[in-house]
Amino acid sequence: MIHALAAIPDEDTIVHLGRCAVKNPALVGTVIDVLRDMESPRAARLARRLEREVFTGT
């Protein structure tokens, strides 16, 4: 389902993916990959933020 959402690169989808990653830490890696593939500046910023949170705990 996460990969299917990547086909809809709008603001609502990006926010939804971010919330899914926060609520379900097991999905963070997949969400980051999908956000990177979206080719959206906002999605890229969110992917970087999620990476920081995962790898540094901040």
BATORGU-863265 format. One record per residue (C-alpha): x negated, y negated, z negated; residue in three letters; residue number from 1. Coordinates in nm, 4 decimals. Layout:
N
site px:X py:Y pz:Z res:Ala n:NUM $
...
This chain:
58
site px:0.0000 py:0.0000 pz:0.0000 res:Met n:1 $
site px:-0.2840 py:-0.2397 pz:-0.0775 res:Ile n:2 $
site px:-0.4276 py:-0.1980 pz:0.2709 res:His n:3 $
site px:-0.0837 py:-0.2586 pz:0.4217 res:Ala n:4 $
site px:-0.0640 py:-0.5921 pz:0.2411 res:Leu n:5 $
site px:-0.3853 py:-0.7009 pz:0.4119 res:Ala n:6 $
site px:-0.1864 py:-0.7239 pz:0.7336 res:Ala n:7 $
site px:0.0054 py:-1.0149 pz:0.5764 res:Ile n:8 $
site px:-0.2719 py:-1.2637 pz:0.4905 res:Pro n:9 $
site px:-0.0542 py:-1.5329 pz:0.3367 res:Asp n:10 $
site px:-0.0858 py:-1.7122 pz:0.0035 res:Glu n:11 $
site px:0.1762 py:-1.4989 pz:-0.1724 res:Asp n:12 $
site px:0.0014 py:-1.1778 pz:-0.0710 res:Thr n:13 $
site px:-0.3355 py:-1.3046 pz:-0.1928 res:Ile n:14 $
site px:-0.1875 py:-1.3981 pz:-0.5306 res:Val n:15 $
site px:-0.0089 py:-1.0634 pz:-0.5551 res:His n:16 $
site px:-0.3290 py:-0.8729 pz:-0.4815 res:Leu n:17 $
site px:-0.5143 py:-1.0704 pz:-0.7473 res:Gly n:18 $
site px:-0.2489 py:-0.9913 pz:-1.0047 res:Arg n:19 $
site px:-0.2577 py:-0.6225 pz:-0.9126 res:Cys n:20 $
site px:-0.6343 py:-0.6157 pz:-0.9638 res:Ala n:21 $
site px:-0.6076 py:-0.7811 pz:-1.3047 res:Val n:22 $
site px:-0.3290 py:-0.5511 pz:-1.4230 res:Lys n:23 $
site px:-0.4845 py:-0.2354 pz:-1.2761 res:Asn n:24 $
site px:-0.8638 py:-0.2473 pz:-1.3136 res:Pro n:25 $
site px:-0.8987 py:0.0824 pz:-1.1262 res:Ala n:26 $
site px:-0.7832 py:-0.1022 pz:-0.8123 res:Leu n:27 $
site px:-1.0312 py:-0.3906 pz:-0.8326 res:Val n:28 $
site px:-1.2773 py:-0.2454 pz:-0.5814 res:Gly n:29 $
site px:-1.0067 py:-0.1773 pz:-0.3258 res:Thr n:30 $
site px:-0.8504 py:-0.5200 pz:-0.3753 res:Val n:31 $
site px:-1.1875 py:-0.6912 pz:-0.3311 res:Ile n:32 $
site px:-1.2458 py:-0.5042 pz:-0.0047 res:Asp n:33 $
site px:-0.9011 py:-0.5953 pz:0.1245 res:Val n:34 $
site px:-0.9424 py:-0.9611 pz:0.0282 res:Leu n:35 $
site px:-1.2747 py:-0.9767 pz:0.2138 res:Arg n:36 $
site px:-1.1121 py:-0.8310 pz:0.5246 res:Asp n:37 $
site px:-0.8382 py:-1.0956 pz:0.5239 res:Met n:38 $
site px:-1.0716 py:-1.3661 pz:0.6597 res:Glu n:39 $
site px:-0.9051 py:-1.6300 pz:0.4441 res:Ser n:40 $
site px:-1.1012 py:-1.8843 pz:0.2390 res:Pro n:41 $
site px:-0.8670 py:-1.8364 pz:-0.0566 res:Arg n:42 $
site px:-0.8943 py:-1.4580 pz:-0.0350 res:Ala n:43 $
site px:-1.2748 py:-1.4855 pz:-0.0236 res:Ala n:44 $
site px:-1.2757 py:-1.7082 pz:-0.3353 res:Arg n:45 $
site px:-1.0550 py:-1.4621 pz:-0.5207 res:Leu n:46 $
site px:-1.2767 py:-1.1699 pz:-0.4163 res:Ala n:47 $
site px:-1.5835 py:-1.3522 pz:-0.5525 res:Arg n:48 $
site px:-1.4012 py:-1.4304 pz:-0.8782 res:Arg n:49 $
site px:-1.2936 py:-1.0697 pz:-0.9225 res:Leu n:50 $
site px:-1.6498 py:-0.9535 pz:-0.8553 res:Glu n:51 $
site px:-1.7833 py:-1.1904 pz:-1.1215 res:Arg n:52 $
site px:-1.5269 py:-1.0672 pz:-1.3720 res:Glu n:53 $
site px:-1.6030 py:-0.7027 pz:-1.2999 res:Val n:54 $
site px:-1.9797 py:-0.7266 pz:-1.2935 res:Phe n:55 $
site px:-2.0402 py:-0.9912 pz:-1.5599 res:Thr n:56 $
site px:-1.7308 py:-0.9620 pz:-1.7758 res:Gly n:57 $
site px:-1.6508 py:-1.3344 pz:-1.7450 res:Thr n:58 $
